[in-house]
Amino acid sequence: MAIPLLATMLVAAAGVGYGLGRGTWTIPSSITEHVPASLAGWLPAPGSLPTGAGTPVALKDYAFELTDARAKQGEAVLAVRLVHKPTGKPTPDAVVFAHRLDMAPAGMPTMTTELEPQPATEPGLYRFKTNLTMAGEWQLSLAAKVQGQTGTVQARLALKAVP
């Protein structure tokens, strides 16, 4: 009966004091040092559980790229390619669910303009119709879900509108 009680106390101490309910799955050495060898097998190996921090490794393999970093002021269609970096191939069928175009690089983050998604002309190409109301530096911010991956690919791309 002492072993199940000890195991319950360890789990409770780890969960309450060290944030297991908040997604932090590390068991501090101060607890593992006091676990009898007969029970040590039920504890996960250090670093084997996710910490909840950072971007999944697979998502770091993806990047948005502007097809042209310059656009004519006024009505324009911006095109970005989502690329799988290790292969260099475009990534089709991603779901771009957030997009914003503003003049943050020019010190005017509240100067925004509408972006209207357009049909793709080739796999992995994502297009947006917009009106670049001013010449200058613009920032295109995107967020997308890649099929078969967990997490979100995010990018902030610099664009220059020319008269």
Contact map, one row per residue, 1 for C-alpha under 8 A:
1111100000000000000000000000000000000000000000000000000000000000000000000000000000000000000000000000000000000000000000000000000000000000000000000000000000000000000
1111110000000000000000000000000000000000000000000000000000000000000000000000000000000000000000000000000000000000000000000000000000000000000000000000000000000000000
1111111000000000000000000000000000000000000000000000000000000000000000000000000000000000000000000000000000000000000000000000000000000000000000000000000000000000000
1111111100000000000000000000000000000000000000000000000000000000000000000000000000000000000000000000000000000000000000000000000000000000000000000000000000000000000
1111111110000000000000000000000000000000000000000000000000000000000000000000000000000000000000000000000000000000000000000000000000000000000000000000000000000000000
0111111111000000000000000000000000000000000000000000000000000000000000000000000000000000000000000000000000000000000000000000000000000000000000000000000000000000000
0011111111100000000000000000000000000000000000000000000000000000000000000000000000000000000000000000000000000000000000000000000000000000000000000000000000000000000
0001111111110000000000000000000000000000000000000000000000000000000000000000000000000000000000000000000000000000000000000000000000000000000000000000000000000000000
0000111111111000000000000000000000000000000000000000000000000000000000000000000000000000000000000000000000000000000000000000000000000000000000000000000000000000000
0000011111111100000000000000001000000000000000000000000000000000000000000000000000000000000000000000000000000000000000000000000000000000000000000000000000000000000
0000001111111110000000000000000000000000000000000000000000000000000000000000000000000000000000000000000000000000000000000000000000000000000000000000000000000000000
0000000111111111000000000000000000000000000000000000000000000000000000000000000000000000000000000000000000000000000000000000000000000000000000000000000000000000000
0000000011111111110000000000000000000000000000000000000000000000000000000000000000000000000000000000000000000000000000000000000000000000000000000000000000000000000
0000000001111111111100000011001000000000000000000000000000000000000000000000000000000000000000000000000000000000000000000000000000000000000000000000000000000000000
0000000000111111111110000000000000000000000000000000000000000000000000000000000000000000000000000000000000000000000000000000000000000000000000000000000000000000000
0000000000011111111110000000000000000000000000000000000000000000000000000000000000000000000000000000000000000000000000000000000000000000000000000000000000000000000
0000000000001111111000000000000000000000000000000000000000000000000000000000000000000000000000000000000000000000000000000000000000000000000000000000000000000000000
0000000000001111111100010111000000000000000000000000000000000000000000000000000000000000000000000000000000000000000000000000000000000000000000000000000000000000000
0000000000000111111111111000000000000000000000000000000000000000000000000000000000000000000000000000000000000000000000000000000000000000000000000000000000000000000
0000000000000111011111111100000000000000000000000000000000000000000000000000000000000000000000000000000000000000000000000000000000000000000000000000000000000000000
0000000000000011001111110000000000000000000000000000000000000000000000000000000000000000000000000000000000000000000000000000000000000000000000000000000000000000000
0000000000000000001111110000000000000000000000000000000000000000000000000000000000000000000000000000000000000000000000000000000000000000000000000000000000000000000
0000000000000000001111111000000000000000000000000011000000000000000000000000000000000000000000000000000000000000000000000000000000000000000000000000000000000000000
0000000000000000011111111100000000000000000000000111000000000000000000000000000000000000000000000000000000000000000000000000000000000000000000000000000000000000000
0000000000000000001100111110000000000000000000001110000000000000000000000000000000000000000000000000000000000000000000000000000000000000000000000000000000000000000
0000000000000000010100011111000000000000000001101010000000000000000000000000000000000000000000000000000000000000000000000000000000000000000000000000000000000000000
0000000000000100010000001111101100000000000001000000000000000000000000000000000000000000000000000000000000000000000000000000000000000000000000000000000000000000000
0000000000000100010000000111111100000000000000000000000000000000000000000000000000000000000000000000000000000000000000000000000000000000000000000000000000000000000
0000000000000000000000000011111110000000000000000000000000000000000000000000000000000000000000000000000000000000000000000000000000000000000000000000000000000000000
0000000000000000000000000001111111000000000000000000000000000000000000000000000000000000000000000000000000000000000000000000000000000000000000000000000000000000000
0000000001000100000000000011111111100000000000000000000000000000000000000000000000000000000000000000000000000000000000000000000000000000000000000000000000000000000
0000000000000000000000000011111111100001000000000000000000000000000000000000000000000000000000000000000000000000000000000000000000000000000000000000000000000000000
0000000000000000000000000000111111100000000000000000000000000000000000000000000000000000000000000000000000000000000000000000000000000000000000000000000000000000000
0000000000000000000000000000011111110000000000000000000000000000000000000000000000000000000000000000000000000000000000000000000000000000000000000000000000000000000
0000000000000000000000000000001111111011000000000000000000000000000000000000000000000000000000000000000000000000000000000000000000000000000000000000000000000000000
0000000000000000000000000000000001111111000000000000000000000000000000000000000000000000000000000000000000000000000000000000000000000000000000000000000000000000000
0000000000000000000000000000000000111111100000000000000000000000000000000000000000000000000000000000000000000000000000000000000000000000000000000000000000000000000
0000000000000000000000000000000000011111100000000000000000000000000000000000000000000000000000000000000000000000000000000000000000000000000000000000000000000000000
0000000000000000000000000000000000111111111000000000000000000000000000000000000000000000000000000000000000000000000000000000000000000000000000000000000000000000000
0000000000000000000000000000000100111111111000000000000000000000000000000000000000000000000000000000000000000000000000000000000000000000000000000000000000000000000
0000000000000000000000000000000000001111111100000000000000000000000000000000000000000000000000000000000000000000000000000000000000000000000000000000000000000000000
0000000000000000000000000000000000000011111100000000000000000000000000000000000000000000000000000000000000000000000000000000000000000000000000000000000000000000000
0000000000000000000000000000000000000011111110000000000000000000000000000000000000000000000000000000000000000000000000000000000000000000000000000000000000000000000
0000000000000000000000000000000000000000111111011000000000000000000000000000000000000000000000000000000000000000000000000000000000000000000000000000000000000000000
0000000000000000000000000000000000000000001111111000000000000000000000000000000000000000000000000000000000000000000000000000000000000000000000000000000000000000000
0000000000000000000000000110000000000000000111111000000000000000000000000000000000000000000000000000000000000000000000000000000000000000000000000000000000000000000
0000000000000000000000000100000000000000000011111100000000000000000000000000000000000000000000000000000000000000000000000000000000000000000000000000000000000000000
0000000000000000000000000000000000000000000111111100000000000000000000000000000000000000000000000000000000000000000000000000000000000000000000000000000000000000000
0000000000000000000000001100000000000000000111111110000000000000000000000000000000000000000000000000000000000000000000000000000000000000000000000000000000000000000
0000000000000000000000011000000000000000000000111111000000000000000000000000000000000000000000000000000000000000000000000000000000000000000000000000000000000000000
0000000000000000000000111100000000000000000000001111100000000000000000000000000000000000000000000000000000000000000000000000000000000000000000000000000000000000000
0000000000000000000000110000000000000000000000000111110000000000000000000000000000000000000000000000000000000000000000000000000000000000000000000000000000000000000
0000000000000000000000000000000000000000000000000011111000000000000000000000000000000000000000000000000000000000000000000000000000000000000000000000000000000000000
0000000000000000000000000000000000000000000000000001111100000000000000000000000000000000000000000000000000000000000000000000000000000000000000000000000000000000000
0000000000000000000000000000000000000000000000000000111110110000000000000000000000000000000000000000000000000000000000000000000000000000000000000000001000000000000
0000000000000000000000000000000000000000000000000000011111110000000000000000000000000000000000000000000000000000000000000000000000000000000000000000011000000000000
0000000000000000000000000000000000000000000000000000001111111000000000000000000000000000000000000000000000000000000000000000000000000000000000000000000000000000000
0000000000000000000000000000000000000000000000000000000111111100000000000000000000000000000000000000000000000000000000000000000000000000000000000000100000000000000
0000000000000000000000000000000000000000000000000000001111111100000000000000000000000000000000000000000000000000000000000000000000000000000000000000111110000000000
0000000000000000000000000000000000000000000000000000001111111110000000000000000000000000000000000000000000000000000000000000000000000000000000000000000010000000000
0000000000000000000000000000000000000000000000000000000011111110000000000000000000011100000000000000000000000000000000000000000000000000000000000000000000000000000
0000000000000000000000000000000000000000000000000000000001111111000000000000000001111000000000000000000000000000000000000000000000000000000000000000000010000000000
0000000000000000000000000000000000000000000000000000000000011111100000000000000001111000000000000000000000000000000000000000000000000000000000000000000011100000000
0000000000000000000000000000000000000000000000000000000000000111110000000000000111100000000000000000000000000000000000000000000000000000000000000000000000101000000
0000000000000000000000000000000000000000000000000000000000000011111000000000000111100000000000000000000000000000000000000000000000000000000000000000000000001000000
0000000000000000000000000000000000000000000000000000000000000001111110000000011110000000000000000000000000000000000000000000000000000000000000000000000000001000000
0000000000000000000000000000000000000000000000000000000000000000111110000000011110000000000000000000000000000000000000000000000000000000000000000000000000000000000
0000000000000000000000000000000000000000000000000000000000000000011111100000011000000000000000000000000000000000000000000000000000000000000000000000000000000000000
0000000000000000000000000000000000000000000000000000000000000000011111100000000000000000000000000000000000000000000000000000000000000000000000000000000000000111000
0000000000000000000000000000000000000000000000000000000000000000000111110000000000000000000000000000000000000000000000000000000000000000000000000000000000000011110
0000000000000000000000000000000000000000000000000000000000000000000111111001010000000000000000000000000000000000000000000000000000000000000000000000000000000011110
0000000000000000000000000000000000000000000000000000000000000000000001111111000000000000000000000000000000000000000000000000000000010000000000000000000000000000111
0000000000000000000000000000000000000000000000000000000000000000000000111111000000000000000000000000000000000000000000000000000000111110000000000000000000000000111
0000000000000000000000000000000000000000000000000000000000000000000000011111000000000000000000000000000000000000000000000000000000111100000000000000000000000000000
0000000000000000000000000000000000000000000000000000000000000000000000011111100000000000000000000000000000000000000000000000000011110000000000000000000000000000000
0000000000000000000000000000000000000000000000000000000000000000000000111111110000000000000000000000000000000000000000000000000011110000000000000000000000000000000
0000000000000000000000000000000000000000000000000000000000000000000000000011111000000000000000000000000000000000000000000000001111000000000000000000000000000000000
0000000000000000000000000000000000000000000000000000000000000000011100100001111100000000000000000000000000000000000000000000001111000000000000000000000000000000000
0000000000000000000000000000000000000000000000000000000000000000011100000000111110000000000000000000000000000000000000000000111100000000000000000000000000000000000
0000000000000000000000000000000000000000000000000000000000000001111000000000011111000000000000000000000000000000000000000000111000000000000000000000000000000000000
0000000000000000000000000000000000000000000000000000000000000001111000000000001111100000011000000000000000000000000000000001110000000000000000000000000000000000000
0000000000000000000000000000000000000000000000000000000000000111100000000000000111110000011100000000000000000000000000000001110000000000000000000000000000000000000
0000000000000000000000000000000000000000000000000000000000000111100000000000000011111001111000000000000000000000000000000001000000000000000000000000000000000000000
0000000000000000000000000000000000000000000000000000000000001110000000000000000001111111111000000000000000000000000000000000000000000000000000000000000000000000000
0000000000000000000000000000000000000000000000000000000000001110000000000000000000111111100000000000000000000000000000000000000000000000000000000000000000000000000
0000000000000000000000000000000000000000000000000000000000001000000000000000000000011111000000000000000000000000000000000000000000000000000000000000000000000000000
0000000000000000000000000000000000000000000000000000000000000000000000000000000000011111100000000000000000000000000000000000000000000000000000000000000000000000000
0000000000000000000000000000000000000000000000000000000000000000000000000000000000111111110000000000000000000000000000000000000000000000000000000000000000000000000
0000000000000000000000000000000000000000000000000000000000000000000000000000000000111011111000000000000000000000000000000000000000000000000000000000000000000000000
0000000000000000000000000000000000000000000000000000000000000000000000000000000011110001111100000000000000000000000000000011100000000000000000000000000000000000000
0000000000000000000000000000000000000000000000000000000000000000000000000000000011110000111111000000000000000000000000000011000000000000000000000100000000000000000
0000000000000000000000000000000000000000000000000000000000000000000000000000000001000000011111000000000000000000000000000011100000000000000000000000000000000000000
0000000000000000000000000000000000000000000000000000000000000000000000000000000000000000001111100000000000000000000000000011000000000000000000000110000000000000000
0000000000000000000000000000000000000000000000000000000000000000000000000000000000000000001111110000000000000000000000000001000000000000000000011110000000000000000
0000000000000000000000000000000000000000000000000000000000000000000000000000000000000000000011111000000000000000000000000000000000000000000000011110000000000000000
0000000000000000000000000000000000000000000000000000000000000000000000000000000000000000000001111110000000000000000000000000000000000000000001111000000000000000000
0000000000000000000000000000000000000000000000000000000000000000000000000000000000000000000000111110000000000000000000000000000000000000000001111000000000000000000
0000000000000000000000000000000000000000000000000000000000000000000000000000000000000000000000011111000000000000000000000000000000000000000011110000000000000000000
0000000000000000000000000000000000000000000000000000000000000000000000000000000000000000000000011111100000000000001000000000000000000000000111100000000000000000000
0000000000000000000000000000000000000000000000000000000000000000000000000000000000000000000000000111110000000001111000000000000000000000001111000000000000000000000
0000000000000000000000000000000000000000000000000000000000000000000000000000000000000000000000000011111000000001111000000000000000000000011110000000000000000000000
0000000000000000000000000000000000000000000000000000000000000000000000000000000000000000000000000001111100011111100000000000000000000000011100000000000000000000000
0000000000000000000000000000000000000000000000000000000000000000000000000000000000000000000000000000111111111111000000000000000000000001111000000000000000000000000
0000000000000000000000000000000000000000000000000000000000000000000000000000000000000000000000000000011111111110000000000000000000000000111000000000000000000000000
0000000000000000000000000000000000000000000000000000000000000000000000000000000000000000000000000000001111111000000000000000000000000000111000000000000000000100000
0000000000000000000000000000000000000000000000000000000000000000000000000000000000000000000000000000001111111000000000000000000000000001110000000000000000000000000
0000000000000000000000000000000000000000000000000000000000000000000000000000000000000000000000000000001111111000000000000000000000000000000000000000000000000000000
0000000000000000000000000000000000000000000000000000000000000000000000000000000000000000000000000000011111111110000000000000000000000000000000000000000000000000000
0000000000000000000000000000000000000000000000000000000000000000000000000000000000000000000000000000011111111111000000000000000000000000000000000000000000000000000
0000000000000000000000000000000000000000000000000000000000000000000000000000000000000000000000000000011100011111000000000000000000000000000000000000000000000000000
0000000000000000000000000000000000000000000000000000000000000000000000000000000000000000000000000000011100011111100000000000000000000000000000000000000000000000000
0000000000000000000000000000000000000000000000000000000000000000000000000000000000000000000000000001111000001111110000000000000000000000000000000000000000000000000
0000000000000000000000000000000000000000000000000000000000000000000000000000000000000000000000000001110000000011111000000000000001111000000000000000000000000000000
0000000000000000000000000000000000000000000000000000000000000000000000000000000000000000000000000001100000000001111100000000000001100000000000000000000000000000000
0000000000000000000000000000000000000000000000000000000000000000000000000000000000000000000000000011100000000000111110000000000111000000000000000000000000000000000
0000000000000000000000000000000000000000000000000000000000000000000000000000000000000000000000000000000000000000011111000000000111000000000000000000000000000000000
0000000000000000000000000000000000000000000000000000000000000000000000000000000000000000000000000000000000000000001111100000011110000000000000000000000000000000000
0000000000000000000000000000000000000000000000000000000000000000000000000000000000000000000000000000000000000000000111110000011110000000000000000000000000000000000
0000000000000000000000000000000000000000000000000000000000000000000000000000000000000000000000000000000000000000000011111000011000000000000000000000000000000000000
0000000000000000000000000000000000000000000000000000000000000000000000000000000000000000000000000000000000000000000001111111111000000000000000000000000000000000000
0000000000000000000000000000000000000000000000000000000000000000000000000000000000000000000000000000000000000000000000111110100000000000000000000000000000000000000
0000000000000000000000000000000000000000000000000000000000000000000000000000000000000000000000000000000000000000000000011111100000000000000000000000000000000000000
0000000000000000000000000000000000000000000000000000000000000000000000000000000000000000011110000000000000000000000000011111100000000000000000000000000000000000000
0000000000000000000000000000000000000000000000000000000000000000000000000000000011100000011111000000000000000000000000010111110000000000000000000000000000000000000
0000000000000000000000000000000000000000000000000000000000000000000000000000001111000000010100000000000000000000000000011111111000000000000000000000000000000000000
0000000000000000000000000000000000000000000000000000000000000000000000000000001111000000000000000000000000000000000011110001111100000000000000000000000000000000000
0000000000000000000000000000000000000000000000000000000000000000000000000000111100000000000000000000000000000000000011110000111110000000000000000000000000000000000
0000000000000000000000000000000000000000000000000000000000000000000000000000111000000000000000000000000000000000001111000000011111000000000000000000000000000000000
0000000000000000000000000000000000000000000000000000000000000000000000000011110000000000000000000000000000000000001111000000001111100000000000000000000000000000000
0000000000000000000000000000000000000000000000000000000000000000000000000011110000000000000000000000000000000000111100000000000111110000000000000000000000000000000
0000000000000000000000000000000000000000000000000000000000000000000000001111000000000000000000000000000000000000110000000000000011111000000000000000000000000000000
0000000000000000000000000000000000000000000000000000000000000000000000011111000000000000000000000000000000000000100000000000000001111110000000000000000000000000100
0000000000000000000000000000000000000000000000000000000000000000000000001100000000000000000000000000000000000000100000000000000000111110000000000000000000000000000
0000000000000000000000000000000000000000000000000000000000000000000000001100000000000000000000000000000000000000000000000000000000011111000000000000000000000000100
0000000000000000000000000000000000000000000000000000000000000000000000001000000000000000000000000000000000000000000000000000000000011111100000000000000000000001111
0000000000000000000000000000000000000000000000000000000000000000000000000000000000000000000000000000001001000000000000000000000000000111110000000000000000000001110
0000000000000000000000000000000000000000000000000000000000000000000000000000000000000000000000000000001111000000000000000000000000000011111000000000000000000111100
0000000000000000000000000000000000000000000000000000000000000000000000000000000000000000000000000000111111000000000000000000000000000001111100000000000000000111100
0000000000000000000000000000000000000000000000000000000000000000000000000000000000000000000000000001111110000000000000000000000000000000111110000000000000011110000
0000000000000000000000000000000000000000000000000000000000000000000000000000000000000000000000000011110000000000000000000000000000000000011111000000000000111110000
0000000000000000000000000000000000000000000000000000000000000000000000000000000000000000000000000111100000000000000000000000000000000000001111100000000001111000000
0000000000000000000000000000000000000000000000000000000000000000000000000000000000000000000000011111000000000000000000000000000000000000000111110000000001110000000
0000000000000000000000000000000000000000000000000000000000000000000000000000000000000000000000011110000000000000000000000000000000000000000011111000000111100000000
0000000000000000000000000000000000000000000000000000000000000000000000000000000000000000000001111100000000000000000000000000000000000000000001111100000111000000000
0000000000000000000000000000000000000000000000000000000000000000000000000000000000000000000001111000000000000000000000000000000000000000000000111110111110000000000
0000000000000000000000000000000000000000000000000000000000000000000000000000000000000000001011100000000000000000000000000000000000000000000000011111110110000000000
0000000000000000000000000000000000000000000000000000000000000000000000000000000000000000000011100000000000000000000000000000000000000000000000001111100000000000000
0000000000000000000000000000000000000000000000000000000000000000000000000000000000000000000000000000000000000000000000000000000000000000000000000111110000000000000
0000000000000000000000000000000000000000000000000000000001100000000000000000000000000000000000000000000000000000000000000000000000000000000000001111111000000000000
0000000000000000000000000000000000000000000000000000000100100000000000000000000000000000000000000000000000000000000000000000000000000000000000001101111100000000000
0000000000000000000000000000000000000000000000000000001100100000000000000000000000000000000000000000000000000000000000000000000000000000000000001000111110000000000
0000000000000000000000000000000000000000000000000000000000100000000000000000000000000000000000000000000000000000000000000000000000000000000000111100011111000000000
0000000000000000000000000000000000000000000000000000000000110110000000000000000000000000000000000000000000000000000000000000000000000000000000111100001111100000000
0000000000000000000000000000000000000000000000000000000000000010000000000000000000000000000000000000000000000000000000000000000000000000000011110000000111110000000
0000000000000000000000000000000000000000000000000000000000000011000000000000000000000000000000000000000000000000000000000000000000000000000111100000000011111000000
0000000000000000000000000000000000000000000000000000000000000000000000000000000000000000000000000000000000000000000000000000000000000000001111000000000001111100000
0000000000000000000000000000000000000000000000000000000000000001110000000000000000000000000000000000000000000000000000000000000000000000001110000000000000111110000
0000000000000000000000000000000000000000000000000000000000000000000010000000000000000000000000000000000010000000000000000000000000000000111100000000000000011111000
0000000000000000000000000000000000000000000000000000000000000000000011100000000000000000000000000000000000000000000000000000000000000000111100000000000000001111100
0000000000000000000000000000000000000000000000000000000000000000000011100000000000000000000000000000000000000000000000000000000000000011110000000000000000000111110
0000000000000000000000000000000000000000000000000000000000000000000001111000000000000000000000000000000000000000000000000000000000010111110000000000000000000011111
0000000000000000000000000000000000000000000000000000000000000000000001111000000000000000000000000000000000000000000000000000000000000011000000000000000000000001111
0000000000000000000000000000000000000000000000000000000000000000000000011000000000000000000000000000000000000000000000000000000000000010000000000000000000000000111
